[in-house]
């Protein structure tokens, strides 16, 4: 402990010496771009509080120490850059302008496929040597090249397999000859955590709980041996059999490994050992978090749980005196080899499915020299960060050291005298299989796979079984690959961003106005990253439903299409009113008026929304947007009661007002 505190202190002192180091030899600046620097930049100050925006001091110190290591080893200072707009626009526009916004570009999960398809990222294949021994930073290749680098260390799948150990203790068929419960961790420790053994294990649980009503509020009627969102169980099974949707070899959703995995899922469903956690519609869209909720309710023994909710489920179980564990998805029997001496070997193809999540890349326009340096900085930064965080000397020791804290954060009962260590061992074993590998979602391939696999399992909408359906629909995946390979094989940037369209104001016209006389171009503006400012006269205007012969409120939609056939749209409100109306509008205030906090900026008070109940003209048109407040008597710098006059004017010029008393405290 003292060693690492000393190292951290030394690193922090080095950070304090930055100006002095800069005077001796000017450091190189590497810009690290992200969509949110508040939780990323250890130097950032919150303008409101005057304190560091990174509220966790330990996290800030680890980041500072990582920067210090980068400075010491590479003479590089990291500058944190926050994107001024959506990353999918920011990166391509900066490269298009010949001025990349940063050297290392972070992309939030879900944006990568769009950015990659813009052809703005460098292939990094020639720099693979930098990440030897740090393969967790080097995700699966895409279309034959490595474009992404990864800073996320995964301990669990996005939806991970959890089990209620206390419920298992009630199953007599899962006890040995001495009456001791055989836990899933025991099978894992004996290298028997395989598909066949898992099926038999579930069979015994199902037989015990088959007629036990589930607790109130559960999605299942009787307690489930295994409840899941079929998409995550299916994907987990494919990776546990060496399959997947997309891998280093390209599309593998139709591989025999993947087909066999889905057949195994179908078997568990048909036997009744696995239950789906309810569906939203006739498309068989699952209620994706309900399996975990049922585990927390005590309605499921095994369940695939969203990692961000496991702690809550564990708390619910603990309140009933129950314990949960996290297990790796079991290995396909074919991937487990038992030698004559009893030694068990797991084939490297046995993996847990781990989505890549937020990733980083290097933009085109960054020189080879700067690219190489940036990647070396990247490795140094993140290895320093993680080793200091876990107080270990090397990354090889990181997961085992950090696993205790991670397991404790999930609410796992790792201090239980009977099976606490076994829970922790299973957790560590699982983490060792968690190398980022699932990039299908990054390429837009997950949605069609979900539909093919799920509807095939349920036999809905005419979808055949998976082995037939995946081959019949393989073009949905191969077309993505073909299109992307063509884009990435060119030297041109690809415009895949829709124009940014804005609606300006409200169109207010008297009843009876000829719609053809209205200049709709005055209400819309559009700008495209590649095409620049667009001509509103070339937009398509949808006037369907607008009847200027009838008083009311309508919508007009304008669609702008750029030269690359990307379309963006916006809507403007059209108000048709009676210009001959002479009746004053209705203006009423709410029964209970909000109290105004002392020193409130009066310009920020939403008088219409917070204080007005109804503001309408004689024909019932909502005119809350026209409400104004006379604040001449109000002073928010002193507590007390004040009078404020609210007024509203309708579209024909008729006015109504009301005086209210507000309190400042």
C-alpha positions as CSV (number, residue, x, y, z in Angstrom):
1,X,0.0,0.0,0.0
2,X,2.7,2.5,1.0
3,X,4.6,1.7,-2.3
4,X,1.6,2.8,-4.4
5,X,0.8,5.8,-2.3
6,X,4.3,6.9,-2.7
7,X,4.1,6.3,-6.5
8,X,0.9,8.3,-6.6
9,X,2.4,11.1,-4.6
10,X,5.4,11.2,-6.9
11,X,3.2,11.3,-9.9
12,X,1.1,14.2,-8.5
13,X,4.3,16.1,-7.7
14,X,5.3,15.6,-11.3
15,X,2.0,17.1,-12.4
16,X,2.8,20.2,-10.3
17,X,6.2,20.5,-12.0
18,X,4.6,20.7,-15.5
19,X,5.5,24.4,-16.0
20,X,9.1,23.8,-15.0
21,X,9.5,20.8,-17.2
22,X,8.0,22.8,-20.1
23,X,10.7,25.4,-19.6
24,X,13.4,22.8,-20.0
25,X,12.1,21.0,-23.0
26,X,8.8,21.9,-24.6
27,X,6.5,18.9,-24.2
28,X,4.4,17.7,-27.1
29,X,0.6,18.2,-26.8
30,X,-1.7,15.2,-27.5
31,X,-5.4,16.2,-27.7
32,X,-7.8,13.6,-26.3
33,X,-11.3,14.4,-27.5
34,X,-14.5,13.3,-25.8
35,X,-18.2,14.2,-25.7
36,X,-18.1,15.0,-21.9
37,X,-15.0,16.3,-20.2
38,X,-16.6,16.9,-16.8
39,X,-16.0,13.3,-15.7
40,X,-12.9,12.9,-17.8
41,X,-10.6,15.9,-17.3
42,X,-9.0,16.0,-13.8
43,X,-8.1,19.7,-14.3
44,X,-11.6,21.0,-15.1
45,X,-13.2,23.4,-12.7
46,X,-17.0,23.6,-12.3
47,X,-17.8,27.3,-13.0
48,X,-20.8,27.2,-10.6
49,X,-19.2,25.6,-7.6
50,X,-15.5,26.5,-8.2
51,X,-14.5,23.0,-7.4
52,X,-13.2,20.2,-9.6
53,X,-16.0,18.8,-11.9
54,X,-14.6,15.3,-11.3
55,X,-16.2,14.9,-7.9
56,X,-14.5,11.6,-6.9
57,X,-11.1,12.7,-5.6
58,X,-9.5,9.3,-5.9
59,X,-10.5,9.1,-9.6
60,X,-9.0,12.5,-10.2
61,X,-5.7,11.6,-8.6
62,X,-5.5,8.4,-10.7
63,X,-6.0,10.4,-13.8
64,X,-3.4,13.0,-12.8
65,X,-0.9,10.2,-12.1
66,X,-1.6,8.7,-15.5
67,X,-0.9,12.1,-17.1
68,X,2.3,12.4,-15.1
69,X,3.5,9.0,-16.3
70,X,2.8,10.1,-19.9
71,X,4.8,13.2,-19.4
72,X,7.7,11.3,-17.8
73,X,7.9,8.5,-20.4
74,X,7.0,10.4,-23.6
75,X,7.3,14.1,-22.8
76,X,3.7,14.5,-23.7
77,X,1.0,16.7,-22.1
78,X,-2.6,15.5,-22.6
79,X,-5.1,18.2,-23.5
80,X,-8.7,17.2,-23.0
81,X,-11.0,18.5,-25.7
82,X,-14.8,18.5,-25.5
83,X,-16.6,18.2,-28.8
84,X,-18.7,21.3,-29.6
85,X,-21.3,19.2,-31.3
86,X,-22.3,15.5,-31.8
87,X,-19.2,13.4,-32.3
88,X,-20.8,12.0,-35.5
89,X,-20.6,15.5,-36.9
90,X,-17.6,17.0,-35.1
91,X,-15.1,14.4,-36.3
92,X,-16.0,14.3,-40.0
93,X,-16.3,18.1,-40.3
94,X,-12.9,18.7,-38.7
95,X,-11.3,16.1,-41.0
96,X,-13.1,17.6,-44.0
97,X,-11.7,21.0,-43.1
98,X,-8.2,19.6,-42.9
99,X,-8.0,20.3,-39.2
100,X,-8.6,17.2,-37.1
101,X,-10.2,18.2,-33.7
102,X,-7.9,15.8,-31.8
103,X,-5.3,13.1,-32.0
104,X,-7.2,10.5,-30.0
105,X,-10.9,10.6,-30.6
106,X,-13.4,9.0,-28.2
107,X,-16.7,7.8,-29.6
108,X,-19.7,6.9,-27.4
109,X,-21.1,3.5,-27.8
110,X,-23.5,3.5,-30.8
111,X,-21.8,6.2,-32.7
112,X,-18.8,4.2,-33.9
113,X,-20.5,2.6,-36.9
114,X,-21.5,6.1,-38.2
115,X,-18.1,7.5,-37.7
116,X,-16.4,4.5,-39.3
117,X,-18.7,4.8,-42.3
118,X,-17.6,8.4,-42.7
119,X,-14.1,7.0,-43.5
120,X,-12.4,9.5,-41.1
121,X,-10.5,6.9,-39.0
122,X,-7.1,5.6,-39.8
123,X,-6.5,1.9,-40.0
124,X,-4.0,1.1,-37.2
125,X,-2.8,-2.3,-38.3
126,X,0.9,-1.3,-38.6
127,X,0.9,-0.2,-34.9
128,X,-0.3,-3.5,-33.5
129,X,3.2,-4.0,-31.9
130,X,2.5,-1.2,-29.5
131,X,-0.3,-3.3,-27.9
132,X,1.6,-6.6,-27.5
133,X,0.8,-7.8,-24.0
134,X,-2.2,-5.4,-23.8
135,X,-4.6,-7.2,-26.1
136,X,-7.5,-5.9,-24.1
137,X,-6.8,-2.6,-25.8
138,X,-7.0,-4.0,-29.3
139,X,-10.6,-5.0,-30.2
140,X,-11.7,-7.3,-33.0
141,X,-10.7,-6.2,-36.5
142,X,-13.4,-4.7,-38.7
143,X,-13.5,-5.4,-42.4
144,X,-9.9,-6.6,-42.3
145,X,-8.4,-3.7,-40.3
146,X,-8.1,-2.4,-36.8
147,X,-9.7,1.0,-36.5
148,X,-10.5,1.1,-32.8
149,X,-8.6,1.0,-29.6
150,X,-10.2,0.2,-26.2
151,X,-9.7,1.6,-22.7
152,X,-12.5,-0.4,-21.0
153,X,-11.7,-3.4,-18.9
154,X,-14.8,-5.6,-18.6
155,X,-15.6,-7.8,-15.6
156,X,-19.0,-8.9,-16.9
157,X,-21.2,-9.1,-19.9
158,X,-23.6,-6.3,-20.7
159,X,-26.3,-8.7,-19.5
160,X,-24.6,-11.2,-17.2
161,X,-25.7,-14.5,-15.7
162,X,-26.8,-14.2,-12.1
163,X,-28.0,-16.9,-9.8
164,X,-29.8,-17.0,-6.4
165,X,-27.8,-19.4,-4.3
166,X,-30.3,-19.5,-1.4
167,X,-33.0,-20.7,-3.7
168,X,-30.7,-23.5,-5.0
169,X,-30.2,-24.6,-1.4
170,X,-33.9,-25.6,-1.3
171,X,-33.5,-28.1,-4.2
172,X,-32.9,-31.5,-2.7
173,X,-31.8,-33.0,-6.0
174,X,-28.8,-30.6,-6.0
175,X,-27.4,-32.0,-2.7
176,X,-24.5,-34.5,-2.5
177,X,-24.5,-37.7,-0.5
178,X,-23.6,-35.7,2.6
179,X,-26.5,-33.3,2.2
180,X,-24.4,-30.4,1.0
181,X,-25.7,-28.2,-1.8
182,X,-23.8,-28.4,-5.1
183,X,-23.6,-24.8,-6.1
184,X,-22.8,-23.6,-9.7
185,X,-19.4,-22.5,-8.5
186,X,-18.7,-26.1,-7.5
187,X,-19.3,-27.2,-11.0
188,X,-17.0,-24.5,-12.3
189,X,-14.3,-25.3,-9.8
190,X,-14.5,-29.0,-11.0
191,X,-14.4,-27.8,-14.7
192,X,-17.9,-29.2,-15.2
193,X,-19.6,-25.9,-16.0
194,X,-20.7,-27.1,-19.5
195,X,-23.8,-27.0,-21.5
196,X,-24.9,-30.6,-20.8
197,X,-24.3,-30.1,-17.0
198,X,-26.1,-26.8,-17.0
199,X,-29.1,-28.3,-18.7
200,X,-29.2,-31.1,-16.1
201,X,-28.8,-28.6,-13.3
202,X,-31.7,-26.5,-14.6
203,X,-33.8,-29.6,-15.0
204,X,-33.5,-30.3,-11.2
205,X,-34.3,-26.7,-10.4
206,X,-37.3,-26.7,-12.7
207,X,-38.7,-29.9,-11.2
208,X,-38.5,-28.4,-7.7
209,X,-40.1,-25.1,-8.5
210,X,-42.4,-26.0,-11.4
211,X,-45.6,-25.7,-9.3
212,X,-44.4,-22.9,-7.0
213,X,-46.3,-19.7,-7.7
214,X,-44.1,-16.7,-8.5
215,X,-44.2,-13.6,-6.1
216,X,-46.7,-10.9,-7.0
217,X,-45.6,-8.6,-9.8
218,X,-43.4,-11.2,-11.5
219,X,-43.5,-11.7,-15.3
220,X,-43.6,-15.5,-14.8
221,X,-46.5,-17.4,-13.2
222,X,-44.3,-20.0,-11.5
223,X,-40.7,-19.7,-10.3
224,X,-38.4,-20.0,-13.3
225,X,-35.3,-22.1,-13.3
226,X,-33.8,-19.6,-15.8
227,X,-35.5,-16.4,-17.0
228,X,-33.9,-14.3,-19.7
229,X,-34.2,-11.9,-22.6
230,X,-33.6,-14.5,-25.3
231,X,-31.3,-12.1,-27.2
232,X,-28.6,-12.0,-24.5
233,X,-28.8,-15.7,-23.8
234,X,-28.5,-16.5,-27.5
235,X,-25.6,-14.3,-28.0
236,X,-23.9,-15.6,-24.8
237,X,-24.3,-19.2,-26.0
238,X,-22.8,-18.4,-29.4
239,X,-19.7,-16.9,-27.9
240,X,-19.5,-19.8,-25.4
241,X,-19.3,-22.1,-28.5
242,X,-16.8,-20.0,-30.5
243,X,-19.4,-18.3,-32.6
244,X,-20.9,-14.9,-32.8
245,X,-22.4,-12.4,-35.3
246,X,-19.2,-10.8,-36.6
247,X,-15.6,-11.7,-35.8
248,X,-12.1,-11.5,-37.2
249,X,-13.2,-13.7,-40.1
250,X,-16.1,-11.5,-41.0
251,X,-19.8,-12.5,-40.7
252,X,-20.0,-15.6,-38.5
253,X,-23.7,-15.5,-37.6
254,X,-24.3,-18.5,-40.0
255,X,-21.3,-20.5,-38.7
256,X,-22.0,-24.0,-37.4
257,X,-20.9,-22.8,-34.0
258,X,-23.5,-20.1,-34.0
259,X,-26.2,-22.4,-35.3
260,X,-25.5,-25.1,-32.7
261,X,-25.6,-22.4,-29.9
262,X,-29.1,-21.2,-30.9
263,X,-30.2,-24.8,-31.2
264,X,-29.1,-25.3,-27.5
265,X,-31.2,-22.2,-26.5
266,X,-34.2,-23.6,-28.4
267,X,-33.7,-26.9,-26.5
268,X,-33.8,-25.1,-23.1
269,X,-36.9,-23.2,-24.1
270,X,-38.7,-26.3,-25.4
271,X,-37.9,-28.2,-22.2
272,X,-39.3,-25.3,-20.2
273,X,-36.1,-24.8,-18.3
274,X,-35.7,-21.4,-19.8
275,X,-38.5,-18.8,-19.9
276,X,-38.6,-15.5,-21.7
277,X,-39.3,-12.5,-19.5
278,X,-42.4,-11.3,-21.4
279,X,-42.7,-9.6,-24.7
280,X,-43.9,-6.1,-25.8
281,X,-45.6,-7.0,-29.1
282,X,-46.3,-9.6,-31.7
283,X,-42.8,-9.1,-33.1
284,X,-41.6,-10.9,-30.0
285,X,-39.7,-7.9,-28.6
286,X,-38.6,-8.9,-25.1
287,X,-39.1,-6.8,-22.0
288,X,-35.3,-6.7,-21.6
289,X,-34.8,-5.9,-17.9
290,X,-37.6,-8.0,-16.5
291,X,-35.6,-11.2,-16.0
292,X,-33.3,-9.4,-13.6
293,X,-36.3,-7.8,-11.9
294,X,-37.7,-11.2,-11.4
295,X,-34.4,-12.5,-9.9
296,X,-34.7,-9.6,-7.5
297,X,-38.3,-10.5,-6.7
298,X,-37.4,-14.2,-6.0
299,X,-39.2,-15.3,-9.1
300,X,-36.2,-16.7,-11.0
301,X,-33.2,-18.8,-9.9
302,X,-31.0,-17.9,-12.8
303,X,-31.4,-14.7,-14.9
304,X,-29.5,-12.6,-17.4
305,X,-29.3,-9.2,-15.6
306,X,-28.3,-5.8,-16.8
307,X,-25.0,-5.0,-15.1
308,X,-26.1,-1.5,-14.0
309,X,-29.0,-3.0,-12.0
310,X,-27.3,-6.0,-10.4
311,X,-26.6,-4.2,-7.2
312,X,-30.2,-3.4,-6.7
313,X,-31.2,-7.0,-7.4
314,X,-28.7,-8.1,-4.8
315,X,-30.1,-5.7,-2.2
316,X,-33.6,-7.0,-2.8
317,X,-32.4,-10.6,-2.3
318,X,-30.3,-9.7,0.7
319,X,-33.4,-8.1,2.3
320,X,-34.9,-11.6,2.2
321,X,-31.7,-13.2,3.6
322,X,-30.7,-14.5,0.1
323,X,-27.4,-14.4,-1.7
324,X,-26.6,-14.1,-5.4
325,X,-23.5,-14.9,-7.5
326,X,-22.4,-14.0,-11.0
327,X,-21.4,-16.9,-13.2
328,X,-19.8,-17.1,-16.6
329,X,-22.1,-18.5,-19.3
330,X,-21.2,-22.2,-19.4
331,X,-18.9,-23.6,-22.1
332,X,-20.0,-25.8,-25.0
333,X,-19.0,-29.3,-24.1
334,X,-16.9,-29.5,-27.3
335,X,-14.6,-26.7,-26.0
336,X,-13.7,-28.5,-22.8
337,X,-11.0,-31.2,-23.0
338,X,-10.1,-33.7,-20.3
339,X,-6.7,-35.3,-20.6
340,X,-5.8,-38.8,-19.3
341,X,-4.3,-37.3,-16.2
342,X,-7.5,-35.4,-15.5
343,X,-6.2,-32.0,-16.6
344,X,-8.9,-29.9,-18.0
345,X,-8.3,-27.5,-20.9
346,X,-10.7,-24.8,-22.1
347,X,-10.4,-24.0,-25.8
348,X,-9.5,-20.3,-26.4
349,X,-12.7,-20.2,-28.5
350,X,-14.7,-20.3,-25.2
351,X,-15.5,-16.6,-24.4
352,X,-18.0,-14.4,-22.8
353,X,-19.8,-11.9,-25.1
354,X,-18.4,-8.5,-24.4
355,X,-19.6,-5.5,-26.3
356,X,-16.8,-3.0,-27.0
357,X,-18.7,0.1,-25.6
358,X,-17.1,3.5,-25.9
359,X,-14.0,3.2,-28.1
360,X,-11.2,5.5,-29.4
361,X,-9.6,6.0,-32.7
362,X,-7.1,8.1,-34.6
363,X,-8.4,10.6,-37.2
364,X,-7.1,10.9,-40.7
365,X,-4.9,13.9,-41.1
366,X,-2.8,13.0,-38.1
367,X,0.8,12.3,-39.2
368,X,2.3,8.8,-38.8
369,X,4.8,10.1,-36.3
370,X,2.0,11.7,-34.2
371,X,-0.2,8.6,-34.6
372,X,2.6,6.3,-33.2
373,X,3.2,8.7,-30.3
374,X,-0.5,9.0,-29.5
375,X,-0.9,5.2,-29.4
376,X,2.1,4.8,-27.1
377,X,0.7,7.6,-24.9
378,X,-2.7,5.8,-24.9
379,X,-1.2,2.6,-23.6
380,X,0.9,4.3,-20.9
381,X,-2.0,6.4,-19.7
382,X,-4.5,3.6,-19.2
383,X,-2.0,1.0,-17.8
384,X,-0.9,3.6,-15.3
385,X,-4.4,4.5,-14.4
386,X,-5.5,0.9,-13.8
387,X,-2.5,-0.3,-11.9
388,X,-2.6,2.6,-9.5
389,X,-6.3,2.1,-9.1
390,X,-5.9,-1.5,-8.0
391,X,-2.5,-0.9,-6.3
392,X,-0.7,-3.5,-8.4
393,X,2.5,-3.5,-10.3
394,X,1.3,-4.9,-13.7
395,X,-1.8,-5.2,-15.7
396,X,-1.6,-9.0,-15.4
397,X,-2.4,-8.5,-11.7
398,X,-5.1,-6.0,-12.3
399,X,-8.3,-8.0,-12.7
400,X,-7.6,-10.3,-9.7
401,X,-6.8,-7.3,-7.5
402,X,-9.8,-5.3,-8.6
403,X,-12.2,-8.2,-8.6
404,X,-12.9,-7.9,-4.9
405,X,-14.0,-4.3,-5.1
406,X,-16.1,-5.0,-8.3
407,X,-17.8,-8.0,-6.7
408,X,-18.5,-6.1,-3.5
409,X,-19.9,-3.2,-5.6
410,X,-22.3,-5.7,-7.2
411,X,-23.5,-6.8,-3.8
412,X,-22.1,-10.4,-4.1
413,X,-21.8,-12.2,-0.8
414,X,-18.1,-12.7,-1.0
415,X,-17.5,-12.9,2.7
416,X,-20.0,-15.7,3.3
417,X,-18.2,-18.4,5.3
418,X,-19.6,-21.3,3.2
419,X,-19.2,-20.0,-0.4
420,X,-17.8,-16.5,-0.3
421,X,-14.5,-17.5,-1.8
422,X,-16.2,-19.6,-4.4
423,X,-18.3,-16.6,-5.5
424,X,-15.1,-14.6,-5.8
425,X,-13.3,-17.3,-7.7
426,X,-16.2,-17.6,-10.2
427,X,-16.2,-13.8,-10.6
428,X,-12.5,-13.7,-11.3
429,X,-12.8,-16.7,-13.8
430,X,-15.6,-14.8,-15.6
431,X,-13.6,-11.6,-15.8
432,X,-10.6,-13.5,-17.4
433,X,-13.0,-14.4,-20.3
434,X,-14.2,-10.8,-20.7
435,X,-12.1,-9.5,-23.6
436,X,-14.0,-7.0,-25.8
437,X,-15.1,-8.9,-28.8
438,X,-18.7,-8.1,-29.8
439,X,-18.7,-5.4,-32.5
440,X,-21.9,-6.4,-34.3
441,X,-23.8,-3.6,-32.6
442,X,-21.1,-1.1,-33.7
443,X,-21.7,-2.2,-37.3
444,X,-25.5,-2.1,-37.2
445,X,-25.9,-5.9,-37.3
446,X,-27.5,-6.5,-34.0
447,X,-31.0,-5.5,-34.8
448,X,-31.5,-7.8,-37.8
449,X,-29.9,-10.6,-35.8
450,X,-32.2,-10.1,-32.8
451,X,-35.2,-10.3,-35.1
452,X,-34.1,-13.4,-37.0
453,X,-33.0,-15.2,-33.9
454,X,-36.0,-14.2,-31.7
455,X,-38.8,-14.6,-34.2
456,X,-37.3,-17.9,-35.3
457,X,-37.3,-19.2,-31.7
458,X,-41.0,-18.1,-31.2
459,X,-42.1,-19.2,-34.7
460,X,-43.8,-15.8,-35.3
461,X,-44.2,-13.8,-38.5
462,X,-43.3,-16.8,-40.6
463,X,-39.7,-16.8,-39.5
464,X,-38.2,-20.3,-39.8
465,X,-35.8,-21.8,-37.3
466,X,-32.4,-20.1,-36.9
467,X,-30.4,-22.5,-39.1
468,X,-32.7,-21.8,-42.0
469,X,-33.5,-18.2,-41.3
470,X,-29.9,-17.0,-40.9
471,X,-28.9,-18.4,-44.2
472,X,-32.0,-17.0,-46.0
473,X,-31.3,-13.5,-44.5
474,X,-27.5,-13.5,-44.6
475,X,-27.6,-10.6,-47.1
476,X,-28.7,-8.3,-44.3
477,X,-25.2,-8.8,-42.9
478,X,-23.1,-9.2,-46.0
479,X,-24.6,-6.1,-47.6
480,X,-23.3,-4.1,-44.6
481,X,-19.9,-5.6,-45.1
482,X,-19.8,-5.0,-48.8
483,X,-20.9,-1.4,-48.5
484,X,-18.5,-0.7,-45.7
485,X,-15.5,-2.3,-47.5
486,X,-16.3,-0.1,-50.5
487,X,-16.4,3.0,-48.4
488,X,-13.2,2.2,-46.4
489,X,-11.4,1.2,-49.6
490,X,-11.8,4.6,-51.1
491,X,-9.9,7.8,-50.3
492,X,-13.0,9.9,-50.1
493,X,-14.9,10.9,-46.9
494,X,-18.4,9.6,-46.9
495,X,-21.3,12.0,-46.1
496,X,-23.8,10.0,-44.0
497,X,-25.0,12.9,-41.8
498,X,-28.4,14.4,-42.4
499,X,-28.7,18.2,-42.8
500,X,-29.4,20.1,-39.6
501,X,-32.8,21.6,-40.1
502,X,-34.3,24.3,-37.8
503,X,-37.9,25.6,-37.5
504,X,-38.1,29.3,-36.8
505,X,-41.0,30.8,-35.0
506,X,-44.7,30.1,-35.5
507,X,-46.8,30.7,-38.7
508,X,-49.8,32.8,-37.6
509,X,-52.4,33.3,-40.3
510,X,-56.1,34.5,-40.4
511,X,-58.8,32.0,-41.1
512,X,-59.4,31.8,-44.8
513,X,-55.8,32.4,-45.9
514,X,-54.9,30.7,-49.1
515,X,-52.2,28.2,-48.1
516,X,-50.4,28.7,-51.4
517,X,-49.7,32.4,-50.5
518,X,-47.7,31.5,-47.4
519,X,-43.9,31.7,-47.8
520,X,-42.9,28.6,-46.0
521,X,-39.2,29.2,-46.7
522,X,-39.3,31.9,-44.1
523,X,-39.9,29.5,-41.4
524,X,-37.0,27.0,-42.0
525,X,-33.2,27.0,-42.2
526,X,-30.9,24.1,-42.9
527,X,-27.1,23.6,-43.0
528,X,-25.2,20.5,-44.1
529,X,-21.7,19.7,-43.1
530,X,-20.7,18.8,-46.6
531,X,-23.0,21.1,-48.7
532,X,-23.1,24.1,-46.4
533,X,-26.2,26.4,-46.1
534,X,-29.1,24.9,-48.0
535,X,-31.7,26.7,-50.1
536,X,-35.2,26.4,-48.4
537,X,-36.8,26.8,-51.8
538,X,-35.5,23.3,-52.6
539,X,-37.0,21.6,-49.5
540,X,-40.1,19.4,-49.7
541,X,-43.0,20.8,-47.6
542,X,-45.7,18.5,-46.2
543,X,-48.9,20.5,-45.9
544,X,-51.2,17.5,-45.4
545,X,-53.7,18.1,-42.6
546,X,-53.4,21.9,-42.7
547,X,-56.9,23.5,-43.3
548,X,-56.7,27.3,-43.2
549,X,-60.5,27.4,-43.6
550,X,-60.9,26.0,-40.0
551,X,-59.6,27.8,-36.9
552,X,-57.0,25.6,-35.1
553,X,-53.4,24.6,-34.7
554,X,-51.5,22.5,-37.4
555,X,-48.0,21.3,-38.3
556,X,-46.1,21.8,-41.5
557,X,-43.0,19.6,-42.1
558,X,-40.0,20.6,-44.2
559,X,-37.6,18.0,-45.4
560,X,-34.1,19.0,-46.8
561,X,-32.1,16.4,-48.8
562,X,-28.4,16.9,-49.3
563,X,-26.3,15.8,-52.4
564,X,-25.6,12.5,-50.7
565,X,-29.3,11.8,-50.3
566,X,-29.3,12.2,-46.6
567,X,-32.5,13.8,-45.4
568,X,-33.3,15.9,-42.3
569,X,-36.6,17.5,-41.3
570,X,-38.3,19.8,-38.8
571,X,-41.8,21.0,-38.1
572,X,-43.3,24.4,-37.6
573,X,-46.6,25.2,-35.9
574,X,-49.3,26.9,-38.0
575,X,-52.0,28.8,-36.0
576,X,-55.1,29.7,-37.9
577,X,-57.1,32.3,-35.9
578,X,-60.2,34.6,-36.3
579,X,-59.0,38.1,-37.1
580,X,-62.4,39.5,-36.4
581,X,-62.6,38.3,-32.9
582,X,-63.2,41.1,-30.3
583,X,-63.7,38.9,-27.2
584,X,-60.9,39.1,-24.5
585,X,-59.0,35.9,-24.0
586,X,-59.3,33.6,-20.9
587,X,-56.4,33.9,-18.4
588,X,-56.5,31.8,-15.2
589,X,-53.7,30.9,-12.8
590,X,-53.0,27.7,-11.0
591,X,-54.6,27.0,-7.6
592,X,-51.2,26.7,-5.9
593,X,-48.5,29.1,-7.0
594,X,-44.8,28.1,-6.7
595,X,-42.6,29.9,-4.2
596,X,-39.6,31.8,-5.7
597,X,-36.2,31.0,-4.2
598,X,-34.2,34.0,-2.9
599,X,-31.9,35.6,-5.4
600,X,-33.5,33.8,-8.4
601,X,-32.8,35.4,-11.7
602,X,-36.2,36.7,-12.7
603,X,-35.5,36.2,-16.4
604,X,-35.4,32.4,-15.7
605,X,-38.9,32.1,-14.2
606,X,-41.4,30.3,-16.4
607,X,-44.5,32.3,-15.7
608,X,-46.7,30.7,-18.3
609,X,-45.6,27.1,-17.4
610,X,-45.4,27.4,-13.7
611,X,-48.1,29.9,-12.8
612,X,-50.7,29.9,-15.6
613,X,-53.4,27.3,-15.8
614,X,-55.3,28.4,-18.9
615,X,-54.5,31.0,-21.5
616,X,-56.8,30.7,-24.5
617,X,-58.6,32.9,-27.0
618,X,-62.3,33.0,-27.6
619,X,-62.0,30.0,-30.0
620,X,-60.0,27.9,-27.6
621,X,-56.6,28.4,-29.2
622,X,-53.8,28.0,-26.6
623,X,-51.9,31.3,-26.3
624,X,-49.7,30.5,-23.3
625,X,-46.7,31.4,-25.4
626,X,-48.0,35.0,-25.4
627,X,-48.1,35.4,-21.6
628,X,-46.0,38.3,-20.3
629,X,-45.2,39.4,-16.7
630,X,-44.9,42.9,-15.2
631,X,-42.1,42.4,-12.7
632,X,-41.8,46.1,-11.7
633,X,-42.9,45.3,-8.1
634,X,-40.9,42.0,-7.7
635,X,-37.5,41.9,-5.9
636,X,-36.1,38.4,-5.5
637,X,-33.1,39.7,-3.5
638,X,-35.4,40.1,-0.4
639,X,-37.8,37.6,1.1
640,X,-41.5,38.6,1.2
641,X,-44.7,38.8,-0.8
642,X,-45.0,40.7,-4.1
643,X,-47.6,41.4,-6.7
644,X,-47.0,40.4,-10.3
645,X,-49.3,41.3,-13.2
646,X,-49.6,38.6,-15.8
647,X,-51.1,39.5,-19.2
648,X,-51.8,37.7,-22.4
649,X,-52.7,39.0,-25.9
650,X,-54.5,36.8,-28.5
651,X,-53.7,36.8,-32.2
652,X,-56.4,39.3,-32.9
653,X,-54.9,41.8,-30.4
654,X,-57.4,41.3,-27.5
655,X,-55.8,41.4,-24.0
656,X,-56.5,40.0,-20.6
657,X,-54.6,40.3,-17.3
658,X,-54.6,39.0,-13.8
659,X,-52.7,40.1,-10.7
660,X,-51.1,37.4,-8.6
661,X,-49.3,37.4,-5.2
662,X,-46.0,35.5,-5.2
663,X,-43.7,34.7,-2.3
664,X,-39.9,35.0,-2.2
665,X,-38.2,32.9,0.5
